[in-house]
């Protein structure tokens, strides 16, 4: 299956105290209300580290809900290591015959798995860090092609 995402320019999160929130997004009204994925992240220099990955059939509505109602997640993002807090939004372009929910599940799951394999610690739906297994391998040249020296996978 071929899946197409278009990523918008990152948006810096702002202090949301005056709105009785932890953070707010000053350009929320420019975010599409189409289906896609979103990533709360931190950046410092050229490095971007994902903190939370989510999906939505209506991006702007879901992201606004996160800011207003998911205080635990927002506080966890605030307490993460140094760096600017940013929001990345990827809009989904469905091809003929693709079902929105199935494609969103695939993209969200893939982004989460990729972040975990890169060694990033993600916050889960409850705003706490995702638990992972760290698998260390030793072997020969052939085995290293299918199993890297260190693999990180989510604990279920």
C-alpha positions in Angstrom: 0.0 0.0 0.0 1.3 3.4 -0.9 0.5 6.1 1.7 1.0 9.9 1.1 1.6 12.4 3.8 2.2 16.1 3.5 4.0 17.7 6.5 3.2 21.3 7.4 5.9 23.6 8.7 6.6 23.0 12.4 4.7 25.3 14.8 6.2 26.4 18.1 4.0 25.9 21.1 3.5 28.9 23.4 2.8 29.3 27.1 -0.9 28.9 27.5 -1.3 30.4 31.0 -3.5 33.2 29.8 -5.9 30.7 28.2 -5.9 28.5 31.4 -3.8 25.9 29.5 -0.3 24.6 29.7 0.4 25.3 26.0 -1.5 26.7 23.0 -0.8 26.9 19.3 -1.0 30.4 17.9 -1.6 29.2 14.4 -4.2 26.5 15.2 -6.7 28.1 12.8 -4.2 27.4 9.9 -4.1 23.7 10.7 -6.3 21.6 8.3 -9.3 19.8 9.6 -8.6 16.9 7.3 -7.3 13.5 8.4 -3.7 13.0 9.4 -1.1 12.6 12.2 0.4 15.0 14.6 3.6 14.9 16.7 4.4 17.0 19.8 8.1 17.2 19.8 11.1 19.2 21.2 13.8 20.8 19.1 17.2 22.1 19.8 19.3 23.2 16.9 18.7 20.9 13.9 17.7 18.0 16.2 14.0 17.2 16.6 12.9 14.6 19.2 9.3 13.3 19.1 7.5 13.2 22.5 4.0 12.1 21.5 2.4 10.8 18.2 -1.3 11.0 17.6 -3.8 10.6 14.7 -7.0 12.3 13.9 -9.7 12.2 11.3 -10.1 16.0 11.9 -6.6 17.3 12.8 -7.5 20.9 14.1 -10.3 19.7 16.2 -8.3 16.9 17.8 -5.2 19.0 18.5 -7.4 21.7 20.0 -8.9 19.0 22.3 -5.4 17.9 23.4 -4.5 21.5 24.4 -7.7 22.0 26.3 -8.4 18.7 27.9 -5.3 16.5 28.1 -3.5 18.4 30.9 -1.5 15.3 31.9 0.0 15.0 28.4 0.8 18.7 28.2 2.5 18.7 31.6 4.5 15.7 30.6 5.6 17.5 27.4 6.5 20.6 29.6 8.6 18.4 31.9 10.6 16.7 29.0 14.2 17.5 28.5 15.4 20.8 27.1 14.4 22.2 23.8 11.6 24.2 22.1 8.2 22.6 22.2 6.9 22.2 18.6 3.9 20.7 16.8 4.4 18.8 13.5 1.3 18.1 11.5 1.1 15.6 8.6 -2.0 15.6 6.3 -3.0 12.3 4.8 -3.9 12.0 1.2 -6.0 8.9 0.6 -5.7 7.0 -2.6 -8.6 5.3 -4.3 -9.9 2.4 -2.2 -8.0 3.3 1.0 -9.9 3.4 4.3 -9.1 6.4 6.4 -9.1 4.7 9.8 -6.9 1.8 8.6 -4.4 4.1 6.9 -4.2 6.4 10.0 -3.6 3.4 12.2 -0.7 2.3 9.9 0.9 5.7 9.8 0.6 6.4 13.6 1.9 2.9 14.5 4.8 3.3 12.0 5.8 6.7 13.4 5.7 5.3 17.0 7.7 2.2 16.1 10.3 4.3 14.2 10.7 6.7 17.1 11.2 3.9 19.5 13.7 2.2 17.3 15.7 5.5 17.2 15.9 5.4 21.0 13.3 8.1 21.7 11.1 7.9 24.7 7.5 8.6 23.8 4.6 9.6 26.1 1.6 7.3 25.7 -2.0 8.2 25.9 -1.9 8.6 29.7 1.0 11.1 29.4 3.6 8.7 30.8 6.7 7.3 29.1 6.3 4.3 26.9 8.0 1.3 28.3 10.4 -0.5 26.0 12.4 -3.7 25.9 16.1 -3.2 24.9 17.5 -6.2 23.0 21.3 -6.4 22.7 22.7 -8.7 20.0 26.1 -10.1 19.3 26.8 -12.1 16.2 28.3 -12.2 12.8 28.1 -10.0 9.7 25.0 -11.9 8.4 23.1 -11.6 11.7 23.8 -7.9 12.0 22.0 -7.3 8.7 18.7 -8.5 10.2 19.2 -7.7 13.9 21.1 -4.5 14.8 23.3 -4.5 17.9 20.6 -2.8 19.9 16.9 -2.9 19.2 14.2 -1.1 21.2 10.6 -2.3 21.0 7.5 -1.3 22.9 6.4 -3.4 25.9 2.8 -4.5 25.7 
